Amino acid sequence: MQPELFSMRLGAEDGSLPNAQLALEETVESLLRLAQQMGGSMEYTHGVGIKLAPFMASEHGYGLEVMRQIKRAVDPRNIMNPGKMGL
């Protein structure tokens, strides 16, 4: 299987849908979860950050705990990007 990358812009015109922002957020979350369920990976131009952090556990499983242990070992005072990536 070869990697495939794509980007798409999602949006709703003002007034076209009640609670458009919430609907958009739910749609993006559904798309990310579907991509993960199909064996894909979430990706974002600027990294996971805070916005995509909630998806780290479902994508990496126990690997996320390993990343957290490495982070604690390298950054015991948690001064490097605290809260980013779900770490």
PyMOL commands that set and color helices and strands:
alter all, ss='L'
color gray80, all
select helices_A, chain A and resi 20-37+53-60+62-74+84-86
alter helices_A, ss='H'
color red, helices_A
deselect
rebuild
show_as cartoon
